[in-house]
Amino acid sequence: MIALDLLGHGSSEGAEMHYRFSTNEQVADLRTFIERMNDGPVILMGYSMGARLALSFARKYPQLLSGLILESGSFGIEDPTEAQTRQSLDGHRADEIQANFNDFLTRWNAMPLFQSLHSKDLPSEYASIQKFQDPFWMANSLLGFGSGTMPCLHNELAKLEVPTQLLVGGDDTKFLAINQRMHQQIPNSYLNVIRKSGHRVHIDAPEQWLETIKPFIQHYL
């Protein structure tokens, strides 16, 4: 297993211009990485923003993948007006990140998206990783690859050729509805709803998360 820090996250350097975080740029990064590090097709897994990137990659370079695992993913925003509204919101959030990153993280982690009856507290290691991110790069990531900025792939789902596993928390009603739609559209897809978990399935229900992805990986690796 190779765990990759995306552009501007973890130990990966970011960029001065937010366009460098765009879908096309980051898909190209992934292609370069996969082609240099592996001899054959791989299983690509992403969570939330990473799932959006993984889906975009799979649509463009299916020949490099033997499987796709998307946790709490989405295909983008269909309505242009809603997408524009989201872009404006992400612009405001980018300003907040650079003004006071710690305050932003407090508000971010308190969002309803991350709260459910079964949501667990953020592990200390996870919280520490969040706090040590570069605010400028986090802001640019939001501007360049926010949900309102990425191209909507809804009309492309039926063309996806890669076997796809969809994971979503049972308490995450918004993304449950999105993933049900994705499951209906993606030909070779499996929808797994993880009970007693919210958006962060791998944190809320790590044992069930692992038990769910292992058979898929063993089958398609």
C-alpha positions as CSV (number, residue, x, y, z in Angstrom):
1,M,0.0,0.0,0.0
2,I,1.2,3.5,-0.9
3,A,-0.4,6.4,1.0
4,L,0.0,9.5,-1.1
5,D,-0.1,13.1,0.3
6,L,-1.9,15.1,-2.4
7,L,-0.6,18.5,-3.6
8,G,-0.1,20.9,-0.6
9,H,-1.1,18.3,1.9
10,G,1.0,16.5,4.5
11,S,4.6,16.4,3.3
12,S,3.8,17.3,-0.3
13,E,4.7,20.9,-1.3
14,G,1.9,23.1,-2.6
15,A,1.9,25.9,-5.2
16,E,1.8,29.7,-5.3
17,M,-1.1,29.7,-7.8
18,H,-4.4,28.1,-7.0
19,Y,-4.9,26.9,-10.6
20,R,-2.1,24.4,-10.0
21,F,-4.6,22.6,-7.7
22,S,-7.1,22.1,-10.5
23,T,-8.6,18.8,-11.5
24,N,-6.5,18.4,-14.6
25,E,-3.3,19.3,-12.9
26,Q,-3.8,16.9,-10.0
27,V,-5.0,14.1,-12.3
28,A,-1.7,14.6,-14.2
29,D,0.2,14.4,-11.0
30,L,-1.5,11.1,-10.1
31,R,-0.8,9.7,-13.5
32,T,2.9,10.5,-13.3
33,F,3.2,9.0,-9.8
34,I,1.3,5.8,-10.7
35,E,3.3,5.2,-13.9
36,R,6.6,5.7,-12.2
37,M,6.0,3.7,-9.1
38,N,4.1,0.7,-10.4
39,D,4.5,-1.9,-13.2
40,G,0.8,-2.6,-13.7
41,P,-2.8,-1.4,-12.9
42,V,-3.5,-0.4,-9.3
43,I,-6.5,0.0,-7.0
44,L,-7.0,3.7,-6.3
45,M,-8.8,4.7,-3.1
46,G,-9.8,8.2,-2.0
47,Y,-11.8,9.8,0.8
48,S,-14.0,12.8,0.3
49,M,-11.9,15.3,-1.7
50,G,-9.6,12.5,-2.5
51,A,-12.5,10.5,-3.8
52,R,-13.5,13.3,-6.1
53,L,-10.0,13.3,-7.5
54,A,-9.9,9.5,-7.8
55,L,-13.2,9.5,-9.7
56,S,-11.8,12.1,-12.2
57,F,-8.7,10.1,-12.6
58,A,-10.6,6.9,-13.2
59,R,-12.7,8.5,-15.9
60,K,-9.6,9.8,-17.8
61,Y,-7.1,6.9,-17.2
62,P,-9.1,3.7,-16.6
63,Q,-6.3,1.6,-18.2
64,L,-4.1,2.4,-15.1
65,L,-6.6,1.0,-12.6
66,S,-7.9,-2.4,-11.7
67,G,-10.3,-1.0,-9.1
68,L,-11.6,2.1,-7.5
69,I,-12.7,2.7,-3.9
70,L,-14.5,5.9,-3.1
71,E,-15.3,6.8,0.5
72,S,-17.8,9.6,1.0
73,G,-17.3,10.7,-2.6
74,S,-19.3,12.7,-5.0
75,F,-19.5,13.5,-8.7
76,G,-19.5,17.3,-8.3
77,I,-22.3,19.8,-8.4
78,E,-24.8,19.6,-11.3
79,D,-26.6,23.0,-11.1
80,P,-24.4,25.8,-12.4
81,T,-26.0,28.3,-10.0
82,E,-25.3,26.1,-7.1
83,A,-21.8,25.5,-8.3
84,Q,-21.2,29.2,-8.5
85,T,-22.6,29.7,-5.0
86,R,-20.3,27.0,-3.7
87,Q,-17.3,28.7,-5.4
88,S,-18.2,31.9,-3.6
89,L,-18.4,30.1,-0.3
90,D,-15.1,28.4,-0.8
91,G,-13.6,31.8,-1.6
92,H,-14.9,33.1,1.7
93,R,-13.5,30.0,3.5
94,A,-10.1,30.5,1.8
95,D,-10.0,34.0,3.3
96,E,-10.9,32.6,6.7
97,I,-8.2,29.9,6.5
98,Q,-5.5,32.5,5.9
99,A,-6.9,34.9,8.5
100,N,-6.9,32.4,11.4
101,F,-6.3,28.8,10.5
102,N,-6.9,27.4,14.0
103,D,-10.3,29.2,14.3
104,F,-11.3,27.9,10.9
105,L,-10.4,24.3,11.9
106,T,-12.6,24.6,15.0
107,R,-15.5,25.7,12.8
108,W,-14.8,23.2,10.1
109,N,-14.7,20.2,12.5
110,A,-18.0,21.4,14.1
111,M,-19.8,21.4,10.7
112,P,-23.0,19.2,10.6
113,L,-21.3,17.1,7.9
114,F,-18.9,15.7,10.5
115,Q,-21.5,15.3,13.2
116,S,-23.8,12.3,13.7
117,L,-25.2,10.1,16.4
118,H,-22.2,7.8,15.9
119,S,-19.4,10.3,15.0
120,K,-16.3,9.8,17.1
121,D,-14.1,12.6,18.3
122,L,-11.2,13.4,16.0
123,P,-8.2,11.3,17.0
124,S,-5.4,13.4,18.4
125,E,-3.0,12.4,15.6
126,Y,-5.5,13.4,13.0
127,A,-6.1,16.8,14.7
128,S,-2.4,17.3,14.9
129,I,-1.9,16.7,11.2
130,Q,-4.7,19.2,10.4
131,K,-3.1,21.9,12.5
132,F,0.4,21.6,10.9
133,Q,-0.9,22.1,7.3
134,D,0.2,25.2,5.5
135,P,-2.8,27.7,5.5
136,F,-1.8,29.2,2.2
137,W,-1.7,25.9,0.5
138,M,-5.0,24.8,2.1
139,A,-6.6,28.0,0.9
140,N,-5.3,27.4,-2.7
141,S,-6.5,23.8,-2.6
142,L,-10.0,25.0,-1.7
143,L,-9.9,27.6,-4.5
144,G,-8.5,25.3,-7.1
145,F,-10.3,22.0,-6.3
146,G,-13.3,22.8,-4.3
147,S,-16.6,21.0,-5.0
148,G,-17.9,24.0,-7.0
149,T,-14.8,24.2,-9.1
150,M,-14.3,20.6,-10.2
151,P,-16.1,19.6,-13.4
152,C,-19.4,17.7,-12.7
153,L,-19.0,14.1,-13.7
154,H,-22.6,13.0,-13.4
155,N,-23.1,12.5,-17.1
156,E,-19.8,10.5,-17.3
157,L,-20.6,7.9,-14.6
158,A,-22.3,5.5,-17.0
159,K,-19.1,5.4,-19.1
160,L,-16.9,4.4,-16.1
161,E,-15.2,1.1,-16.9
162,V,-13.4,0.5,-13.6
163,P,-14.9,-1.8,-11.0
164,T,-16.0,0.7,-8.2
165,Q,-16.7,0.2,-4.5
166,L,-18.7,3.0,-2.9
167,L,-18.5,3.4,0.8
168,V,-20.7,5.8,2.8
169,G,-21.8,6.2,6.4
170,G,-25.4,5.3,7.3
171,D,-25.7,8.6,9.2
172,D,-24.4,10.7,6.3
173,T,-27.7,11.4,4.7
174,K,-26.5,13.9,2.1
175,F,-23.7,11.6,0.8
176,L,-25.8,8.5,1.1
177,A,-28.2,10.0,-1.4
178,I,-25.4,11.0,-3.7
179,N,-23.8,7.5,-3.6
180,Q,-27.1,5.8,-4.2
181,R,-27.3,7.9,-7.4
182,M,-23.7,7.0,-8.3
183,H,-24.4,3.3,-7.7
184,Q,-27.3,3.5,-10.1
185,Q,-25.2,5.1,-12.8
186,I,-21.8,3.3,-12.6
187,P,-22.2,-0.1,-14.3
188,N,-19.8,-2.2,-12.3
189,S,-20.3,-0.7,-8.8
190,Y,-20.9,-1.9,-5.3
191,L,-22.6,0.3,-2.7
192,N,-21.6,-0.4,0.9
193,V,-23.5,1.6,3.6
194,I,-21.6,1.4,6.9
195,R,-23.9,1.5,9.9
196,K,-23.2,3.7,12.9
197,S,-20.9,6.1,11.0
198,G,-21.0,9.5,9.5
199,H,-18.9,11.2,6.8
200,R,-15.5,9.9,8.2
201,V,-16.3,6.2,7.9
202,H,-12.6,5.2,8.5
203,I,-12.7,7.0,11.9
204,D,-16.2,6.2,13.0
205,A,-16.2,2.5,12.1
206,P,-12.6,1.5,11.3
207,E,-13.2,-2.3,11.7
208,Q,-16.2,-2.3,9.4
209,W,-14.4,-0.1,7.0
210,L,-11.5,-2.5,6.8
211,E,-13.7,-5.6,6.6
212,T,-15.6,-4.0,3.7
213,I,-12.6,-3.0,1.5
214,K,-10.5,-6.1,2.0
215,P,-12.6,-8.5,-0.1
216,F,-12.8,-5.9,-2.9
217,I,-9.1,-5.4,-2.9
218,Q,-8.4,-9.1,-2.8
219,H,-10.7,-9.7,-5.7
220,Y,-9.5,-7.0,-8.1
221,L,-5.8,-6.6,-7.2
